[in-house]
Amino acid sequence: MGWSLGVRRSAGLVAAVMASVVLAHAQASDEILAKLKSLPGVVDVATEGRNNVTYYDLSFKQPVDHRRPTGATFVQHVFLRNTGFDQPVLLGTEGYAARGPEGGELVRMLGTPNLVTVEHRYFGRSIPDPVDWSQLTIKNAADDMHAIVTALKTLYKGKWVATGASKGGQTALYYKCYYPRDVDATVAYVAPVNIGQEDPRINEFMAHVGDEATRAKIKAYQIALLKREDEVLPLLKVKDADYSMGVAKAYEYGVLEFPYAFWQYGSQPSGLPAPDAPAQDLADEYKKVNSMFYYSDAGIKTFEAFYYQAFTEIGYYNYDITDFKPYLKHNPNPTNTDLCPAATRGHIVYNPATLAFVFHYLQYEAQNVAFVYGETDAWSSTQMELLGRTNAVKMVVKGAWHNASVRAASDEQKKQFFDAMDAWLEMKLRRD
């Protein structure tokens, strides 16, 4: 009797403690929610959950053109996972749509950071209506970041680290150039710094990446795809309705794009069929790399804002068709401006001054920046070249492609990275 009564009392005590913990957590969540809703520019905050983790979806009201703050506006989405107002903040500078708070390998390095991920303007749910393409500029995107960070800094007092990969890494670098003191450190993964609308360094890199045997095998495979188009194209089972530019033209574009996708995403040369292999083998490898998707209506719609940025400010590439010209039956004069928004095609104007400023600033003035690149990634062709004028560090990870990480770097590279980050943040990052 006494033992069972003790169990009931203990159970009751545990239940009471658990109830108080739940209540305290709910009160803390309510307090955070109230503080977030009170931030300047925030028009709504939704609470969401994923993998048993609660996070907040903040709707920020932003000017479409920051030079005209009283003009047209749009709602930009920002995701936040809160761990404490005094903890570090890992700022994800997304280059495209965002699905929630992300952070990659830096999350563990920083311990228990708050995670903030900003969806890029003109992507996902952060698209002005109506769309004014002329306001999709690097400077406006940097102004978006500055407004958001300035507001959140009224609550979050720890160290801030901006990071992104690929186009997100570019976004982090551009933000650094326009607002150099907003964050304490910037880590840009696989982020090219192009200096031309069609930067010739990209094709120069493609002519030498990897080994000669693999490059020759890729070219022979491309030529086989073009010469045997009538055999291979039907095996892909694509729908005419999905390709407004025409399936045959998109097919040839995908063949030209193939090596860029091959190297960027770490495809293996052992999978490349010989030119005289069965047509089904040629088709299967082509589908695996999936480079034709970018020229479908769905692919163009997904990335059209990026292509607009690429051909107006950020830079991109076109194809060297020297060896393929005799076989291009449906696409004799390829240009990736075909991927830009339909309303802008034919009058795209590139502004060289933007990236000239970015390139110069990163070389001569930007402090506390870490660059991480992959050895065979196509976008390593326009990696940032440092002159030693700043304290920036760079690592090119051997054997890596568009998946380059500090984790995969050499011991010497890791030491350089961690020593720099420890100094910049005045804290010791986790090495495990």
CORHULIN-V276870 format. One record per pair of residues at least 6 apart in sequence whose ideal C-beta (glycine too) atoms are under 6 Angstrom apart, sorted by sequence separation. I is the first residue (numbers start at 0). J is the second residue. D is the distance in whole Angstrom. If there is no record, write none. Layout:
((I J D) (I J D))
This chain:
((62 68 5) (64 70 6) (292 298 5) (309 315 4) (373 379 6) (385 391 6) (421 427 5) (47 54 6) (118 125 5) (163 170 5) (224 231 6) (239 246 6) (242 249 5) (372 379 5) (396 403 4) (36 44 5) (63 71 4) (163 171 4) (272 280 4) (339 347 6) (385 393 6) (399 407 5) (420 428 5) (35 44 5) (47 56 5) (237 246 6) (272 281 6) (62 72 6) (63 73 6) (91 101 5) (161 171 5) (175 185 5) (372 382 5) (44 55 5) (45 56 4) (336 347 6) (396 407 5) (405 416 5) (417 428 6) (60 72 5) (61 73 6) (102 114 5) (272 284 6) (396 408 5) (44 57 5) (89 102 5) (370 383 5) (61 75 5) (100 114 4) (121 135 5) (171 185 5) (270 284 6) (394 408 5) (43 58 4) (101 116 5) (172 187 5) (318 333 6) (41 57 6) (42 58 5) (58 74 5) (59 75 5) (89 105 6) (100 116 5) (171 187 5) (42 60 5) (59 77 6) (172 190 6) (232 250 5) (317 335 6) (394 412 4) (40 59 5) (78 97 6) (97 116 5) (168 187 4) (35 55 6) (40 60 5) (57 77 4) (80 100 4) (89 109 6) (120 140 6) (168 188 5) (315 335 6) (78 99 5) (97 118 4) (161 182 4) (169 190 5) (374 395 6) (56 78 6) (78 100 4) (87 109 5) (96 118 6) (168 190 3) (266 288 6) (361 383 6) (89 112 4) (93 116 6) (120 143 6) (159 182 4) (366 389 5) (368 391 4) (369 392 5) (370 393 4) (371 394 6) (372 395 5) (373 396 6) (374 397 5) (392 415 5) (54 78 6) (55 79 5) (93 117 6) (95 119 6) (159 183 5) (160 184 5) (161 185 5) (162 186 4) (164 188 4) (165 189 5) (362 386 5) (365 389 6) (366 390 5) (374 398 6) (376 400 5) (86 111 6) (87 112 4) (88 113 5) (89 114 5) (90 115 5) (91 116 4) (93 118 6) (94 119 5) (158 183 5) (164 189 6) (363 388 5) (374 399 6) (375 400 5) (376 401 5) (54 80 4) (86 112 6) (93 119 5) (96 122 4) (310 336 6) (373 399 4) (86 113 6) (88 115 6) (95 122 5) (96 123 3) (261 288 6) (373 400 4) (392 419 5) (260 288 5) (373 401 6) (82 111 5) (225 254 6) (310 339 6) (117 147 6) (144 174 5) (224 254 5) (260 290 4) (373 403 4) (82 113 5) (257 288 6) (372 403 6) (81 113 6) (141 173 6) (306 338 4) (307 339 5) (371 403 5) (141 174 5) (145 178 5) (148 181 5) (221 254 5) (257 290 5) (306 339 5) (307 340 6) (80 114 4) (256 290 4) (79 115 5) (137 173 5) (141 177 4) (221 257 6) (307 343 6) (253 290 4) (303 340 5) (310 347 5) (78 116 5) (253 291 3) (311 349 6) (312 350 6) (299 338 6) (77 117 5) (217 258 5) (312 353 5) (76 118 5) (113 155 6) (249 291 6) (252 294 4) (234 278 6) (234 279 6) (249 294 4) (54 100 5) (231 278 5) (235 282 6) (369 416 6) (76 124 5) (230 278 4) (234 282 4) (76 125 5) (31 81 5) (49 99 6) (75 125 4) (231 281 5) (220 271 5) (223 274 4) (231 282 5) (216 268 6) (242 295 6) (243 296 5) (73 127 4) (208 262 6) (241 295 5) (213 268 4) (216 271 5) (219 274 5) (241 296 6) (367 423 4) (105 162 6) (255 318 4) (63 127 5) (88 155 5) (75 143 6) (88 157 6) (90 159 6) (92 161 6) (64 134 5) (77 147 6) (84 154 5) (87 157 4) (63 134 5) (84 155 6) (85 156 6) (86 157 5) (87 158 5) (88 159 5) (89 160 5) (90 161 4) (92 163 4) (85 157 6) (94 166 3) (94 167 4) (65 139 5) (93 167 5) (92 167 5) (94 170 5) (251 327 6) (65 142 4) (92 170 4) (251 329 6) (92 171 4) (251 330 4) (248 329 5) (61 143 5) (92 174 6) (247 329 4) (248 330 5) (59 147 6) (226 326 6) (225 326 4) (40 146 6) (40 150 5) (39 150 5) (38 150 4) (262 375 5) (263 376 6) (196 310 6) (263 377 4) (201 316 4) (262 377 5) (198 314 5) (202 319 5) (196 314 6) (259 377 5) (195 314 6) (197 316 6) (34 154 6) (197 317 5) (193 314 3) (265 400 4) (264 401 6) (263 401 5) (196 349 4) (194 354 5) (194 358 6) (192 358 6) (209 375 6) (208 375 6) (135 307 6) (132 307 6) (137 312 5) (204 380 3) (201 380 4) (200 380 5) (176 357 5) (200 381 5) (122 304 6) (121 304 4) (184 367 5) (185 368 5) (186 369 5) (187 370 6) (188 371 5) (189 372 6) (198 381 6) (176 360 4) (189 373 6) (189 376 6) (191 378 4) (193 381 5) (189 378 6) (192 381 6) (175 365 6) (191 381 4) (192 383 5) (132 343 5) (189 401 5) (189 403 5) (137 353 6) (184 423 4) (184 424 6) (183 424 6) (158 424 5) (104 404 6) (104 406 6) (108 428 4) (108 429 5) (107 429 6))
